[in-house]
């Protein structure tokens, strides 16, 4: 593992470690793989559960019937890859489940906190039981843990992740900065994902389905209207444009819009702006109202010395 990989793992682990805290007897390192019996194995052979010598850990981990584990109602992930689940189910049939799921007691059964992908694959593999760690968790912790697990394993598509951030911020009345700190993320990462929710619905669908990349979406967001965003998104998809190509088209569109806006200003106003700029030696902008008899003149200055110079040029003396 490279130093960069280690640094990334330390960063991503901040949020999960802060949320999980020390579970009953859970060691700092993951216990040895928990081998569940392969489908079709002889019933007389009990599953080999490799546990550390910690007695509390033994009490915390147990084998639970999959039928008694309900889904996490706060699961931010909405789509699941059938191919990925099939691959994981195949691995589980051969090797068993290498990491227990995390659950809390709920009614007469259990409710999943983290590990839904493993649970789904275990059901697909035909397992009747899965290794689980039982801990107490509030509804708020359920949301946090499900969100952190998915974010840190890159299991969410960009729109799911953005929606999860938004729900998390609203649920706990957090600022973007506070949410980022609690999740072990940079504030800019949270902000960039939240901006994706400003995209039109069809463009968000393209992003969620992997037809557009995050880079495409961030460039498209710079356009001022949903109509322009839709047009460029569909053009990027149809033409298989790179992120750099989309950024170039956005820049051309914005520059064209600025030129058009300047050209729409009456010629006599543009001429007066030019003459005032030459006379004062700084940029001058005239905003005239439609009636033509009212408006504003904006004179720019970039230092106090320049301000004094402009005032003197206009005959204003501040010294009594």
C-alpha positions in Angstrom: 0.0 0.0 0.0 1.4 3.4 -1.0 1.7 6.3 1.4 -1.1 8.0 -0.6 -3.4 5.0 -0.1 -2.7 5.0 3.6 -3.4 8.8 3.8 -6.7 8.3 2.0 -7.7 5.5 4.3 -6.9 7.6 7.4 -9.0 10.4 6.0 -12.0 8.3 5.1 -11.9 6.5 8.4 -12.3 9.7 10.4 -16.0 9.9 9.9 -16.8 6.2 10.4 -14.6 6.0 13.5 -16.3 9.1 15.0 -19.7 7.7 14.4 -19.2 4.1 15.4 -17.1 4.7 18.5 -15.9 1.7 20.4 -18.4 -1.1 19.9 -18.6 -3.7 22.6 -15.3 -5.4 22.6 -14.6 -4.5 18.9 -10.9 -4.4 18.4 -9.2 -1.7 16.4 -8.5 -4.2 13.6 -11.1 -6.3 11.9 -11.4 -9.8 13.3 -10.4 -12.7 11.2 -12.8 -13.7 8.4 -16.0 -15.3 9.5 -16.6 -18.4 7.5 -20.2 -19.2 6.8 -21.1 -22.6 5.4 -21.1 -22.9 1.6 -24.5 -23.7 0.1 -24.9 -27.4 -0.1 -22.3 -28.1 2.6 -23.0 -30.9 5.1 -25.3 -29.8 7.9 -23.2 -31.7 10.5 -20.3 -29.4 9.9 -20.7 -26.3 12.0 -19.5 -23.0 10.6 -16.1 -22.0 11.8 -16.3 -18.6 13.4 -12.8 -17.1 14.0 -13.0 -14.6 16.8 -10.3 -12.8 18.9 -9.9 -14.0 22.4 -11.9 -11.0 23.8 -14.9 -12.5 25.6 -16.9 -9.3 25.1 -16.4 -9.5 21.4 -17.6 -13.1 21.4 -20.8 -11.9 23.1 -21.2 -9.0 20.7 -21.0 -11.1 17.5 -23.5 -13.8 16.7 -25.1 -15.7 13.8 -28.5 -14.3 13.0 -31.2 -15.6 10.6 -31.4 -13.5 7.5 -35.2 -13.5 7.7 -35.0 -11.7 11.1 -33.0 -8.7 9.7 -35.0 -5.9 8.3 -33.6 -3.3 5.9 -32.3 0.0 7.1 -35.1 2.5 6.5 -32.5 5.3 6.2 -30.4 3.6 3.5 -29.4 6.4 1.1 -28.6 4.0 -1.7 -31.5 3.5 -4.1 -29.9 1.4 -6.9 -28.1 -1.9 -6.7 -26.0 -3.6 -9.4 -27.3 -7.1 -10.1 -24.0 -8.1 -11.6 -22.0 -6.9 -8.5 -24.4 -8.7 -6.1 -24.1 -11.9 -8.2 -20.3 -11.6 -8.0 -20.4 -11.1 -4.2 -22.9 -14.0 -3.8 -20.5 -16.2 -5.7 -17.6 -15.2 -3.4 -19.7 -15.7 -0.3 -20.6 -19.3 -1.5 -16.9 -20.1 -1.7 -15.3 -18.0 1.1 -18.2 -17.1 3.4 -18.9 -13.6 4.7 -15.6 -11.9 5.5 -17.1 -9.1 7.6 -20.1 -9.1 9.9 -23.1 -6.9 9.3 -24.1 -4.3 11.9 -27.6 -4.4 13.4 -29.7 -3.1 16.2 -32.6 -4.9 18.0 -36.0 -3.8 16.7 -39.2 -5.3 18.0 -38.9 -9.1 17.9 -36.1 -9.0 15.3 -33.2 -6.9 14.1 -32.8 -3.9 11.9 -29.8 -3.4 9.7 -27.5 -0.5 10.4 -24.7 -1.2 7.9 -23.9 -4.0 5.5 -26.9 -4.2 3.2 -24.9 -5.2 0.2 -23.5 -8.2 2.1 -27.0 -9.1 3.4 -28.5 -9.0 -0.1 -25.7 -11.1 -1.5 -26.0 -13.6 1.4 -29.7 -14.0 0.6 -28.8 -14.4 -3.1 -26.2 -17.1 -2.1 -28.9 -19.0 -0.2 -27.5 -18.5 3.3 -29.9 -18.9 6.2 -27.7 -17.1 8.7 -25.1 -14.3 8.6 -22.5 -13.1 11.2 -23.7 -9.9 12.9 -22.6 -7.4 15.5 -25.5 -6.1 17.6 -25.3 -2.6 19.0 -27.6 0.1 20.2 -28.3 3.0 17.8 -30.8 5.8 17.5 -32.6 6.7 14.3 -30.1 9.6 13.8 -27.1 7.3 14.2 -28.7 4.9 11.7 -28.8 7.6 9.1 -25.2 8.7 9.9 -23.8 5.2 9.8 -25.6 4.2 6.6 -24.4 7.4 4.9 -20.8 7.1 6.1 -20.6 3.4 5.1 -21.8 4.1 1.5 -19.8 7.2 1.0 -16.5 5.7 2.2 -17.0 2.7 -0.1 -18.0 4.7 -3.1 -21.3 2.7 -3.4 -23.5 5.7 -4.1 -24.0 7.3 -7.5 -23.4 11.1 -7.4 -27.1 12.0 -7.1 -27.8 9.5 -4.3 -24.8 10.9 -2.5 -25.9 14.5 -3.0 -29.4 13.6 -1.8 -28.0 11.8 1.2 -25.9 14.9 2.1 -28.9 17.1 1.8 -31.1 14.8 4.0 -28.3 14.6 6.5 -27.9 18.3 6.7 -31.6 18.9 7.1 -32.2 16.1 9.6 -29.5 17.4 12.0 -29.8 21.1 11.1 -26.2 21.3 10.2 -24.1 23.7 8.1 -22.2 22.2 5.2 -19.0 22.7 7.2 -20.3 20.9 10.3 -21.7 18.1 8.2 -18.3 17.7 6.4 -16.5 17.5 9.7 -18.8 14.9 11.2 -18.5 12.8 8.0 -14.7 13.2 7.7 -15.1 15.0 4.4 -13.7 18.3 3.0 -16.4 21.0 2.9 -15.7 21.6 -0.8 -16.6 17.9 -1.5 -20.0 18.3 0.2 -20.7 21.6 -1.5 -19.8 20.2 -5.0 -22.2 17.3 -4.5 -25.0 19.4 -3.2 -24.8 21.7 -6.3 -25.7 18.7 -8.5 -29.2 18.9 -7.1 -29.6 22.2 -9.0 -29.4 20.3 -12.3 -32.6 19.6 -14.3 -34.2 16.2 -13.6 -33.2 14.5 -16.9 -29.6 15.7 -16.5 -29.5 14.3 -13.0 -30.8 11.0 -14.3 -27.9 10.9 -16.8 -25.5 11.5 -14.0 -27.1 8.8 -11.8 -27.0 6.3 -14.6 -23.3 6.9 -15.3 -23.9 8.5 -18.7 -22.3 11.7 -17.6 -19.4 12.1 -15.2 -19.1 14.5 -12.2 -16.7 16.7 -14.3 -19.4 17.0 -17.0 -22.0 18.0 -14.5 -19.9 20.6 -12.7 -19.1 22.3 -16.0 -22.7 22.3 -17.1 -23.8 23.9 -13.8 -22.0 27.0 -14.9 -24.6 27.7 -17.5 -27.3 30.1 -16.4 -30.5 28.3 -17.4 -31.9 24.8 -17.3 -32.6 24.9 -21.0 -28.9 25.5 -21.8 -27.9 22.8 -19.3 -30.2 20.3 -20.9 -29.0 21.1 -24.4 -25.3 20.7 -23.5 -25.9 17.6 -21.5 -27.7 15.9 -24.4 -25.0 17.1 -26.8 -22.3 15.7 -24.5 -24.0 12.4 -24.3 -24.7 12.1 -28.0 -21.3 13.2 -29.0 -19.5 11.4 -26.2 -17.7 14.6 -25.4 -14.9 14.7 -22.8 -15.1 16.9 -19.7 -12.5 19.2 -21.3 -14.7 19.6 -24.4 -17.7 20.3 -22.4 -15.8 22.9 -20.4 -14.7 24.6 -23.6 -18.3 24.7 -24.9 -19.5 26.2 -21.6 -16.8 28.9 -21.8 -17.7 29.7 -25.4 -21.4 30.0 -24.4 -20.7 32.3 -21.5 -18.4 34.5 -23.5 -21.0 34.7 -26.3 -23.7 35.7 -23.8 -21.6 38.5 -22.4 -20.8 39.8 -25.9 -24.5 39.7 -26.8 -25.4 41.6 -23.6 -22.9 44.4 -24.5 -24.2 44.6 -28.1 -27.8 44.9 -26.9 -26.9 48.2 -25.1 -27.8 51.3 -27.3 -25.0 52.7 -29.4 -25.2 56.1 -27.8 -24.8 54.7 -24.3 -21.8 52.6 -25.4 -20.3 55.8 -26.9 -20.8 57.8 -23.7 -19.2 55.0 -21.7 -16.2 55.0 -24.0 -15.8 58.8 -23.8 -16.1 58.8 -20.0 -13.6 56.0 -19.7 -11.1 58.0 -21.8 -11.7 61.2 -19.8 -11.4 59.5 -16.4 -8.9 56.8 -17.1 -11.0 54.0 -15.5 -13.9 51.8 -16.4 -17.3 53.4 -16.5 -20.6 51.6 -16.8 -23.9 53.3 -17.5 -27.2 51.4 -16.7 -30.1 53.2 -18.3 -33.7 52.3 -17.5 -36.1 51.5 -20.3 -37.7 55.0 -20.1 -34.3 56.4 -20.9 -34.5 59.4 -18.5 -33.2 57.6 -15.4 -30.3 55.2 -14.6 -26.9 54.9 -12.9 -23.3 55.7 -13.7 -20.8 53.4 -12.1 -17.2 54.5 -11.9 -14.6 52.0 -10.8 -11.5 52.7 -8.7 -8.9 50.2 -7.5 -7.1 52.2 -4.7 -7.5 55.2 -2.4 -5.0 57.1 -4.5 -7.1 56.4 -7.6 -10.2 57.5 -5.8 -8.6 60.8 -4.8 -7.5 61.3 -8.4 -11.0 60.7 -9.8 -12.5 63.0 -7.2 -10.1 65.7 -8.1 -10.8 65.2 -11.8 -14.5 65.7 -11.1 -13.9 68.8 -9.1 -14.5 67.4 -5.7 -12.2 68.5 -2.9 -12.4 66.7 0.4 -9.9 68.9 2.2 -11.6 71.8 4.0 
